[in-house]
């Protein structure tokens, strides 16, 4: 077909969007990355069972209804799937043009946390209370906007053909875009989310082809910044105590070290196949705090054993593998950078969450993607899945 791009004929060119794109000759089902979708869905459903096991007997949390968290986790998953579908429908390229609005809105939300509308949970002033007993953690959505915003800046001139790699001025602009929300989140303080954002920034820069001097410079600046934060007393007492307990596991086992000690006991007692779903003594006895959120992996370790915990890691590994493949195969730098940012986010957050339950990482309050209870986290990760699917769907398909 002379003079016509076959990519555009297939209905997925940049001039086609919305339902027109979705109803084109190549069906949605054919273009979806099913390993990512099915693995993420399996993780969310498995998380539903683990969350239910962790909360069904905790009357102080479930308001007397053993199915309270189970229903809400399923509801969060359903909303997450709807957000994924909406993201696919809009397309990552359409969201590229909406980045300024999304960025401004996310800044407004995290600023609201610092007002009387914000609330404190487990020492972190990171939430906005909503009617009906719901709460919103804006820092989860900031992860998405940082990825989209940095990708938009770093890829603009490269995708236009003006540059082969992002120049130094563009990198400075992208770092400035990321620094503003990161500083606000640090004021909450929410150190765990800031750590994830730092890893996202590094992953995005590496994928963009920017000079490695920026990466090494940021690593050095991050090290100096961490020392400064510690010396200037920016961290709250509970955060300092968590790092002290990580450095010395024997420190205050009945106090600050209690969570990690009980987590290791729960995982260690599971053995190869576990004690059986809903039959874990540590879980049933309510010995592990925050087990439905930060320490949900301990439920899998105790009740499903090494095999169950390994299954979770394998499913997350499939998501990361397919996301890496999408980043490698997409035809524009913008899509590559967005996918790479999501890979960095998911990989670090998984490693940190599982690592803190095993005692090899400090406790930072980061949820396990798709598995932990929490609406904001669930919505954000499913939006990320929608972005990955959109990147895959809007590229030419191999014959």
C-alpha positions as a Markdown table, in Angstrom:
| # | Residue | x | y | z |
|---|---|---|---|---|
| 1 | Unk | 0.0 | 0.0 | 0.0 |
| 2 | Unk | 2.2 | 2.8 | -1.3 |
| 3 | Unk | 2.6 | 6.0 | 0.7 |
| 4 | Unk | 0.5 | 4.7 | 3.6 |
| 5 | Unk | 1.9 | 3.6 | 6.9 |
| 6 | Unk | 0.7 | 0.1 | 7.7 |
| 7 | Unk | 0.7 | 1.1 | 11.3 |
| 8 | Unk | -1.9 | 3.8 | 10.7 |
| 9 | Unk | -4.0 | 1.5 | 8.5 |
| 10 | Unk | -4.2 | -1.0 | 11.3 |
| 11 | Unk | -6.0 | 1.6 | 13.3 |
| 12 | Unk | -3.3 | 2.3 | 15.9 |
| 13 | Unk | -1.6 | 5.3 | 14.5 |
| 14 | Unk | -1.2 | 8.5 | 16.5 |
| 15 | Unk | -4.2 | 10.0 | 14.8 |
| 16 | Unk | -6.6 | 7.3 | 16.0 |
| 17 | Unk | -7.7 | 7.2 | 19.6 |
| 18 | Unk | -10.6 | 6.1 | 21.9 |
| 19 | Unk | -13.1 | 3.6 | 20.8 |
| 20 | Unk | -12.1 | 4.0 | 17.1 |
| 21 | Unk | -8.7 | 2.5 | 18.0 |
| 22 | Unk | -10.2 | -0.2 | 20.2 |
| 23 | Unk | -12.6 | -1.4 | 17.5 |
| 24 | Unk | -10.1 | -1.4 | 14.7 |
| 25 | Unk | -9.1 | -4.5 | 12.7 |
| 26 | Unk | -6.6 | -5.8 | 15.2 |
| 27 | Unk | -8.8 | -6.6 | 18.2 |
| 28 | Unk | -8.0 | -5.6 | 21.8 |
| 29 | Unk | -7.8 | -9.2 | 22.9 |
| 30 | Unk | -5.1 | -9.9 | 20.3 |
| 31 | Unk | -3.0 | -6.9 | 21.3 |
| 32 | Unk | -3.3 | -7.2 | 25.0 |
| 33 | Unk | -0.3 | -8.6 | 26.9 |
| 34 | Unk | -2.1 | -11.5 | 28.6 |
| 35 | Unk | 0.8 | -12.6 | 30.8 |
| 36 | Unk | 0.9 | -9.2 | 32.5 |
| 37 | Unk | -2.9 | -9.0 | 32.8 |
| 38 | Unk | -3.4 | -12.6 | 34.1 |
| 39 | Unk | -0.4 | -12.4 | 36.5 |
| 40 | Unk | -1.5 | -9.1 | 37.9 |
| 41 | Unk | -5.1 | -10.4 | 38.3 |
| 42 | Unk | -3.9 | -13.6 | 40.0 |
| 43 | Unk | -1.8 | -11.5 | 42.4 |
| 44 | Unk | -4.8 | -9.3 | 43.3 |
| 45 | Unk | -7.1 | -12.3 | 43.8 |
| 46 | Unk | -4.5 | -14.1 | 45.9 |
| 47 | Unk | -4.0 | -10.9 | 47.9 |
| 48 | Unk | -7.8 | -11.0 | 48.6 |
| 49 | Unk | -7.5 | -14.3 | 50.3 |
| 50 | Unk | -4.4 | -13.3 | 52.2 |
| 51 | Unk | -6.0 | -10.0 | 53.3 |
| 52 | Unk | -9.1 | -11.9 | 54.4 |
| 53 | Unk | -7.0 | -14.4 | 56.4 |
| 54 | Unk | -5.1 | -11.5 | 58.1 |
| 55 | Unk | -8.2 | -9.5 | 59.1 |
| 56 | Unk | -11.2 | -11.9 | 59.6 |
| 57 | Unk | -10.5 | -12.2 | 63.3 |
| 58 | Unk | -9.4 | -8.7 | 64.0 |
| 59 | Unk | -12.6 | -7.1 | 65.3 |
| 60 | Unk | -10.8 | -3.9 | 66.2 |
| 61 | Unk | -10.1 | -3.4 | 62.5 |
| 62 | Unk | -13.0 | -5.0 | 60.6 |
| 63 | Unk | -15.8 | -3.4 | 62.6 |
| 64 | Unk | -17.2 | -6.8 | 63.5 |
| 65 | Unk | -17.6 | -7.9 | 59.9 |
| 66 | Unk | -15.0 | -10.6 | 59.0 |
| 67 | Unk | -15.6 | -9.9 | 55.3 |
| 68 | Unk | -15.0 | -6.2 | 55.6 |
| 69 | Unk | -11.5 | -6.1 | 54.1 |
| 70 | Unk | -12.2 | -8.9 | 51.7 |
| 71 | Unk | -15.1 | -7.0 | 50.1 |
| 72 | Unk | -13.1 | -3.8 | 50.0 |
| 73 | Unk | -10.1 | -5.5 | 48.5 |
| 74 | Unk | -12.2 | -6.9 | 45.7 |
| 75 | Unk | -13.8 | -3.5 | 45.2 |
| 76 | Unk | -10.4 | -1.9 | 45.0 |
| 77 | Unk | -9.4 | -4.5 | 42.4 |
| 78 | Unk | -12.5 | -3.9 | 40.4 |
| 79 | Unk | -11.9 | -0.1 | 40.4 |
| 80 | Unk | -8.3 | -0.8 | 39.4 |
| 81 | Unk | -9.4 | -2.9 | 36.5 |
| 82 | Unk | -11.7 | -0.1 | 35.4 |
| 83 | Unk | -8.9 | 2.5 | 35.6 |
| 84 | Unk | -6.7 | 0.2 | 33.6 |
| 85 | Unk | -9.4 | -0.1 | 30.9 |
| 86 | Unk | -9.8 | 3.7 | 30.9 |
| 87 | Unk | -6.0 | 4.2 | 30.6 |
| 88 | Unk | -6.0 | 1.8 | 27.6 |
| 89 | Unk | -8.9 | 3.6 | 26.0 |
| 90 | Unk | -7.3 | 7.0 | 26.4 |
| 91 | Unk | -3.9 | 5.7 | 25.3 |
| 92 | Unk | -0.5 | 6.7 | 26.7 |
| 93 | Unk | 0.0 | 9.1 | 23.9 |
| 94 | Unk | -3.1 | 11.0 | 24.8 |
| 95 | Unk | -2.0 | 11.1 | 28.4 |
| 96 | Unk | 1.2 | 12.6 | 27.2 |
| 97 | Unk | -0.6 | 15.8 | 26.2 |
| 98 | Unk | -2.4 | 15.8 | 29.5 |
| 99 | Unk | 0.7 | 15.6 | 31.7 |
| 100 | Unk | 0.7 | 19.3 | 32.8 |
| 101 | Unk | -2.8 | 18.9 | 34.1 |
| 102 | Unk | -2.1 | 15.5 | 35.8 |
| 103 | Unk | 1.1 | 16.9 | 37.3 |
| 104 | Unk | -0.6 | 20.0 | 38.7 |
| 105 | Unk | -3.5 | 17.9 | 40.1 |
| 106 | Unk | -1.1 | 15.5 | 41.8 |
| 107 | Unk | 0.8 | 18.4 | 43.4 |
| 108 | Unk | -2.5 | 19.8 | 44.7 |
| 109 | Unk | -3.4 | 16.5 | 46.3 |
| 110 | Unk | -0.1 | 16.1 | 48.1 |
| 111 | Unk | -0.2 | 19.7 | 49.3 |
| 112 | Unk | -3.7 | 19.0 | 50.7 |
| 113 | Unk | -2.1 | 16.3 | 52.9 |
| 114 | Unk | -0.1 | 19.0 | 54.6 |
| 115 | Unk | -3.3 | 20.9 | 55.5 |
| 116 | Unk | -5.8 | 20.0 | 58.2 |
| 117 | Unk | -7.5 | 17.7 | 55.6 |
| 118 | Unk | -4.5 | 15.3 | 55.9 |
| 119 | Unk | -4.4 | 12.5 | 58.4 |
| 120 | Unk | -1.7 | 10.4 | 60.1 |
| 121 | Unk | -1.6 | 6.6 | 59.9 |
| 122 | Unk | 1.2 | 4.6 | 61.5 |
| 123 | Unk | 3.3 | 7.8 | 62.0 |
| 124 | Unk | 3.2 | 9.0 | 58.4 |
| 125 | Unk | 1.1 | 12.1 | 57.6 |
| 126 | Unk | 0.4 | 10.8 | 54.1 |
| 127 | Unk | -3.4 | 10.4 | 53.7 |
| 128 | Unk | -6.5 | 12.4 | 53.0 |
| 129 | Unk | -9.6 | 11.2 | 54.8 |
| 130 | Unk | -12.6 | 10.7 | 52.6 |
| 131 | Unk | -16.3 | 10.1 | 53.5 |
| 132 | Unk | -17.4 | 6.5 | 54.2 |
| 133 | Unk | -14.2 | 5.5 | 56.0 |
| 134 | Unk | -12.1 | 5.7 | 52.9 |
| 135 | Unk | -8.7 | 7.4 | 52.6 |
| 136 | Unk | -6.5 | 8.5 | 49.8 |
| 137 | Unk | -2.7 | 8.4 | 49.6 |
| 138 | Unk | -1.7 | 10.9 | 46.9 |
| 139 | Unk | 1.9 | 9.9 | 46.8 |
| 140 | Unk | 0.9 | 6.7 | 45.1 |
| 141 | Unk | -0.4 | 8.7 | 42.1 |
| 142 | Unk | 2.7 | 11.0 | 42.1 |
| 143 | Unk | 4.7 | 7.9 | 41.1 |
| 144 | Unk | 2.7 | 7.7 | 37.9 |
| 145 | Unk | 2.9 | 11.5 | 37.1 |
| 146 | Unk | 6.6 | 11.6 | 37.7 |
| 147 | Unk | 7.1 | 8.8 | 35.2 |
| 148 | Unk | 4.8 | 10.4 | 32.6 |
| 149 | Unk | 6.2 | 13.9 | 33.2 |
| 150 | Unk | 9.9 | 12.9 | 32.9 |
| 151 | Unk | 9.2 | 10.7 | 29.9 |
| 152 | Unk | 7.4 | 13.6 | 28.1 |
| 153 | Unk | 10.4 | 15.9 | 28.6 |
| 154 | Unk | 13.2 | 13.5 | 28.0 |
| 155 | Unk | 11.6 | 12.0 | 24.8 |
| 156 | Unk | 10.2 | 15.2 | 23.2 |
| 157 | Unk | 13.1 | 16.2 | 21.0 |
| 158 | Unk | 14.3 | 12.6 | 20.5 |
| 159 | Unk | 11.0 | 11.4 | 19.2 |
| 160 | Unk | 10.8 | 14.5 | 17.0 |
| 161 | Unk | 14.1 | 13.6 | 15.4 |
| 162 | Unk | 15.9 | 16.7 | 16.7 |
| 163 | Unk | 18.2 | 14.9 | 19.1 |
| 164 | Unk | 19.7 | 11.4 | 19.4 |
| 165 | Unk | 19.7 | 11.6 | 23.2 |
| 166 | Unk | 18.3 | 14.0 | 25.8 |
| 167 | Unk | 20.6 | 16.9 | 26.3 |
| 168 | Unk | 21.8 | 18.3 | 29.7 |
| 169 | Unk | 19.2 | 21.1 | 29.7 |
| 170 | Unk | 16.4 | 18.6 | 29.2 |
| 171 | Unk | 17.7 | 16.3 | 32.0 |
| 172 | Unk | 17.8 | 19.3 | 34.4 |
| 173 | Unk | 14.2 | 20.1 | 33.5 |
| 174 | Unk | 13.1 | 16.5 | 34.1 |
| 175 | Unk | 14.9 | 16.3 | 37.4 |
| 176 | Unk | 13.3 | 19.6 | 38.5 |
| 177 | Unk | 9.9 | 18.2 | 37.6 |
| 178 | Unk | 10.5 | 15.1 | 39.8 |
| 179 | Unk | 12.2 | 17.1 | 42.7 |
| 180 | Unk | 9.2 | 19.3 | 43.5 |
| 181 | Unk | 6.7 | 16.5 | 44.5 |
| 182 | Unk | 9.5 | 14.5 | 46.1 |
| 183 | Unk | 10.4 | 17.3 | 48.5 |
| 184 | Unk | 6.7 | 17.7 | 49.4 |
| 185 | Unk | 6.4 | 14.0 | 50.1 |
| 186 | Unk | 9.5 | 14.2 | 52.2 |
| 187 | Unk | 7.8 | 16.8 | 54.4 |
| 188 | Unk | 5.0 | 14.5 | 55.3 |
| 189 | Unk | 7.3 | 12.5 | 55.9 |
| 190 | Unk | 6.9 | 9.5 | 53.7 |
| 191 | Unk | 10.4 | 8.2 | 53.3 |
| 192 | Unk | 9.3 | 4.9 | 51.6 |
| 193 | Unk | 7.6 | 6.7 | 48.8 |
| 194 | Unk | 10.5 | 9.0 | 48.3 |
| 195 | Unk | 12.8 | 6.0 | 48.0 |
| 196 | Unk | 10.6 | 4.5 | 45.3 |
| 197 | Unk | 10.6 | 7.9 | 43.4 |
| 198 | Unk | 14.3 | 8.1 | 43.5 |
| 199 | Unk | 14.6 | 4.6 | 41.9 |
| 200 | Unk | 12.0 | 5.7 | 39.3 |
| 201 | Unk | 14.1 | 8.7 | 38.4 |
| 202 | Unk | 17.2 | 6.6 | 38.0 |
| 203 | Unk | 15.4 | 4.0 | 35.9 |
| 204 | Unk | 13.9 | 6.7 | 33.7 |
| 205 | Unk | 17.3 | 8.4 | 33.1 |
| 206 | Unk | 18.9 | 5.1 | 32.3 |
| 207 | Unk | 16.2 | 4.2 | 29.8 |
| 208 | Unk | 16.3 | 7.6 | 28.2 |
| 209 | Unk | 19.9 | 7.4 | 27.0 |
| 210 | Unk | 20.9 | 10.4 | 29.1 |
| 211 | Unk | 24.6 | 10.7 | 30.0 |
| 212 | Unk | 25.7 | 8.2 | 32.6 |
| 213 | Unk | 27.3 | 11.2 | 34.4 |
| 214 | Unk | 23.8 | 12.2 | 35.5 |
| 215 | Unk | 23.2 | 8.8 | 37.0 |
| 216 | Unk | 26.5 | 8.7 | 38.9 |
| 217 | Unk | 26.0 | 12.3 | 40.0 |
| 218 | Unk | 22.5 | 11.5 | 41.4 |
| 219 | Unk | 23.8 | 8.5 | 43.2 |
| 220 | Unk | 26.5 | 10.6 | 44.9 |
| 221 | Unk | 24.0 | 13.4 | 45.6 |
| 222 | Unk | 21.6 | 10.9 | 47.1 |
| 223 | Unk | 24.2 | 9.5 | 49.4 |
| 224 | Unk | 25.1 | 13.0 | 50.6 |
| 225 | Unk | 21.4 | 13.9 | 50.9 |
| 226 | Unk | 20.8 | 10.8 | 53.1 |
| 227 | Unk | 23.6 | 11.8 | 55.4 |
| 228 | Unk | 22.3 | 15.3 | 55.6 |
| 229 | Unk | 18.7 | 14.1 | 56.3 |
| 230 | Unk | 20.0 | 12.0 | 59.1 |
| 231 | Unk | 22.3 | 14.7 | 60.6 |
| 232 | Unk | 19.7 | 17.5 | 60.4 |
| 233 | Unk | 17.0 | 15.5 | 62.1 |
| 234 | Unk | 14.5 | 15.6 | 59.3 |
| 235 | Unk | 13.4 | 12.0 | 60.0 |
| 236 | Unk | 10.8 | 11.4 | 62.7 |
| 237 | Unk | 11.7 | 9.3 | 65.7 |
| 238 | Unk | 9.8 | 6.2 | 64.5 |
| 239 | Unk | 11.7 | 6.3 | 61.2 |
| 240 | Unk | 15.1 | 6.5 | 63.0 |
| 241 | Unk | 14.0 | 3.6 | 65.3 |
| 242 | Unk | 13.2 | 1.5 | 62.2 |
| 243 | Unk | 16.6 | 2.0 | 60.7 |
| 244 | Unk | 18.2 | 1.3 | 64.1 |
| 245 | Unk | 16.3 | -2.0 | 64.4 |
| 246 | Unk | 17.3 | -3.0 | 60.9 |
| 247 | Unk | 21.0 | -2.3 | 61.7 |
| 248 | Unk | 20.6 | -4.3 | 65.0 |
| 249 | Unk | 17.8 | -6.9 | 64.9 |
| 250 | Unk | 18.3 | -7.6 | 68.6 |
| 251 | Unk | 17.5 | -4.0 | 69.5 |
| 252 | Unk | 14.3 | -3.8 | 71.5 |
| 253 | Unk | 12.6 | -7.0 | 70.3 |
| 254 | Unk | 9.4 | -6.2 | 72.2 |
| 255 | Unk | 9.3 | -2.6 | 70.8 |
| 256 | Unk | 10.6 | -1.3 | 67.5 |
| 257 | Unk | 12.0 | -4.6 | 66.5 |
| 258 | Unk | 8.7 | -6.5 | 67.2 |
| 259 | Unk | 7.3 | -6.3 | 63.7 |
| 260 | Unk | 10.3 | -7.7 | 61.9 |
| 261 | Unk | 10.8 | -10.4 | 64.6 |
| 262 | Unk | 7.3 | -11.6 | 64.3 |
| 263 | Unk | 7.4 | -11.5 | 60.5 |
| 264 | Unk | 10.4 | -13.7 | 60.4 |
| 265 | Unk | 8.8 | -16.2 | 62.9 |
| 266 | Unk | 5.7 | -16.3 | 60.7 |
| 267 | Unk | 7.5 | -16.9 | 57.5 |
| 268 | Unk | 9.9 | -19.4 | 59.1 |
| 269 | Unk | 7.1 | -21.5 | 60.5 |
| 270 | Unk | 5.5 | -22.0 | 57.1 |
| 271 | Unk | 8.1 | -24.4 | 55.8 |
| 272 | Unk | 7.8 | -25.7 | 52.3 |
| 273 | Unk | 4.0 | -25.9 | 51.9 |
| 274 | Unk | 2.7 | -23.8 | 54.8 |
| 275 | Unk | 0.2 | -24.5 | 57.6 |
| 276 | Unk | -2.8 | -24.1 | 55.2 |
| 277 | Unk | -4.8 | -21.1 | 54.2 |
| 278 | Unk | -6.6 | -19.6 | 57.3 |
| 279 | Unk | -4.6 | -21.9 | 59.7 |
| 280 | Unk | -1.5 | -19.9 | 60.4 |
| 281 | Unk | -0.9 | -19.6 | 64.2 |
| 282 | Unk | 0.9 | -16.3 | 63.9 |
| 283 | Unk | -1.8 | -14.8 | 61.7 |
| 284 | Unk | -4.7 | -16.2 | 63.6 |
| 285 | Unk | -3.1 | -15.2 | 66.9 |
| 286 | Unk | -2.7 | -11.6 | 65.5 |
| 287 | Unk | 1.0 | -11.5 | 66.4 |
| 288 | Unk | 2.1 | -9.6 | 63.2 |
| 289 | Unk | 1.0 | -6.0 | 63.1 |
| 290 | Unk | -0.2 | -4.4 | 59.8 |
| 291 | Unk | -0.4 | -7.8 | 58.3 |
| 292 | Unk | -3.0 | -6.9 | 55.7 |
| 293 | Unk | -0.9 | -4.1 | 54.3 |
| 294 | Unk | 2.9 | -3.8 | 54.8 |
| 295 | Unk | 3.4 | -7.4 | 56.0 |
| 296 | Unk | 0.9 | -9.3 | 53.9 |
| 297 | Unk | 3.8 | -11.5 | 52.5 |
| 298 | Unk | 4.1 | -13.0 | 56.0 |
| 299 | Unk | 0.6 | -14.5 | 55.6 |
| 300 | Unk | 1.7 | -16.2 | 52.3 |
| 301 | Unk | 4.9 | -17.4 | 53.9 |
| 302 | Unk | 3.2 | -18.9 | 57.0 |
| 303 | Unk | 0.0 | -20.3 | 55.4 |
| 304 | Unk | 1.2 | -21.2 | 51.9 |
| 305 | Unk | 4.8 | -21.8 | 52.7 |
| 306 | Unk | 7.9 | -21.4 | 50.5 |
| 307 | Unk | 5.9 | -22.5 | 47.5 |
| 308 | Unk | 3.1 | -19.9 | 48.0 |
| 309 | Unk | 5.6 | -17.1 | 48.7 |
| 310 | Unk | 7.6 | -18.2 | 45.7 |
| 311 | Unk | 4.5 | -18.2 | 43.5 |
| 312 | Unk | 3.9 | -14.5 | 44.4 |
| 313 | Unk | 7.5 | -13.7 | 43.5 |
| 314 | Unk | 7.2 | -15.6 | 40.2 |
| 315 | Unk | 4.0 | -13.8 | 39.2 |
| 316 | Unk | 5.6 | -10.4 | 40.0 |
| 317 | Unk | 8.6 | -11.6 | 38.0 |
| 318 | Unk | 6.4 | -12.3 | 35.0 |
| 319 | Unk | 4.9 | -8.8 | 35.2 |
| 320 | Unk | 8.5 | -7.3 | 35.3 |
| 321 | Unk | 9.7 | -9.5 | 32.5 |
| 322 | Unk | 6.9 | -8.6 | 30.1 |
| 323 | Unk | 7.2 | -4.9 | 31.1 |
| 324 | Unk | 10.9 | -5.1 | 30.2 |
| 325 | Unk | 10.0 | -6.6 | 26.8 |
| 326 | Unk | 7.4 | -3.9 | 26.1 |
| 327 | Unk | 10.1 | -1.2 | 26.9 |
| 328 | Unk | 12.5 | -2.9 | 24.6 |
| 329 | Unk | 10.2 | -3.4 | 21.7 |
| 330 | Unk | 8.3 | -0.1 | 21.6 |
| 331 | Unk | 9.0 | 2.2 | 18.6 |
| 332 | Unk | 9.3 | 5.5 | 20.4 |
| 333 | Unk | 11.5 | 6.7 | 23.3 |
| 334 | Unk | 8.4 | 8.0 | 25.2 |
| 335 | Unk | 6.9 | 4.5 | 25.5 |
| 336 | Unk | 10.3 | 3.0 | 26.4 |
| 337 | Unk | 10.9 | 5.5 | 29.2 |
| 338 | Unk | 7.3 | 5.1 | 30.6 |
| 339 | Unk | 7.6 | 1.3 | 30.6 |
| 340 | Unk | 11.1 | 1.4 | 32.2 |
| 341 | Unk | 9.9 | 3.7 | 34.9 |
| 342 | Unk | 7.2 | 1.3 | 35.8 |
| 343 | Unk | 9.7 | -1.6 | 35.9 |
| 344 | Unk | 11.9 | 0.4 | 38.3 |
| 345 | Unk | 8.9 | 1.2 | 40.5 |
| 346 | Unk | 7.5 | -2.4 | 40.7 |
| 347 | Unk | 10.9 | -4.0 | 41.0 |
| 348 | Unk | 12.2 | -1.9 | 43.9 |
| 349 | Unk | 8.8 | -1.8 | 45.8 |
| 350 | Unk | 8.6 | -5.6 | 45.6 |
| 351 | Unk | 12.2 | -6.1 | 46.7 |
| 352 | Unk | 11.7 | -3.6 | 49.6 |
| 353 | Unk | 8.4 | -5.1 | 50.8 |
| 354 | Unk | 9.5 | -8.7 | 50.7 |
| 355 | Unk | 13.0 | -7.7 | 52.0 |
| 356 | Unk | 11.6 | -6.0 | 55.1 |
| 357 | Unk | 9.6 | -9.1 | 56.0 |
| 358 | Unk | 12.7 | -11.2 | 55.8 |
| 359 | Unk | 14.8 | -8.7 | 57.7 |
| 360 | Unk | 17.2 | -7.8 | 54.8 |
| 361 | Unk | 15.7 | -4.3 | 54.2 |
| 362 | Unk | 14.5 | -1.6 | 56.7 |
| 363 | Unk | 10.8 | -1.3 | 57.4 |
| 364 | Unk | 9.5 | 1.6 | 55.3 |
| 365 | Unk | 5.7 | 0.9 | 55.0 |
| 366 | Unk | 5.7 | 0.2 | 51.3 |
| 367 | Unk | 2.9 | -2.2 | 50.1 |
| 368 | Unk | 3.4 | -5.3 | 48.0 |
| 369 | Unk | 2.1 | -4.4 | 44.5 |
| 370 | Unk | -1.3 | -5.9 | 43.7 |
| 371 | Unk | -1.3 | -8.0 | 46.9 |
| 372 | Unk | -1.4 | -5.6 | 49.9 |
| 373 | Unk | -4.6 | -4.0 | 51.0 |
| 374 | Unk | -5.0 | -0.3 | 50.0 |
| 375 | Unk | -7.0 | 1.5 | 47.5 |
| 376 | Unk | -4.5 | 4.1 | 46.4 |
| 377 | Unk | -1.8 | 1.6 | 45.8 |
| 378 | Unk | -4.1 | -0.8 | 44.0 |
| 379 | Unk | -5.4 | 2.0 | 41.7 |
| 380 | Unk | -1.9 | 3.3 | 40.9 |
| 381 | Unk | -0.5 | -0.1 | 39.9 |
| 382 | Unk | -3.4 | -1.0 | 37.7 |
| 383 | Unk | -3.1 | 2.4 | 36.0 |
| 384 | Unk | 0.5 | 1.4 | 35.4 |
| 385 | Unk | -0.6 | -1.9 | 33.9 |
| 386 | Unk | -3.0 | 0.2 | 31.6 |
| 387 | Unk | 0.0 | 2.3 | 30.5 |
| 388 | Unk | 2.0 | -0.9 | 29.7 |
| 389 | Unk | -0.9 | -2.3 | 27.7 |
| 390 | Unk | -1.4 | 0.9 | 25.8 |
| 391 | Unk | 2.3 | 1.0 | 24.9 |
| 392 | Unk | 2.1 | -2.5 | 23.6 |
| 393 | Unk | -1.1 | -2.0 | 21.7 |
| 394 | Unk | 0.0 | 1.2 | 20.0 |
| 395 | Unk | 3.0 | -0.3 | 18.3 |
| 396 | Unk | 3.1 | -2.2 | 15.0 |
| 397 | Unk | 2.5 | -5.9 | 15.4 |
| 398 | Unk | 4.9 | -8.4 | 13.9 |
| 399 | Unk | 3.6 | -10.6 | 11.2 |
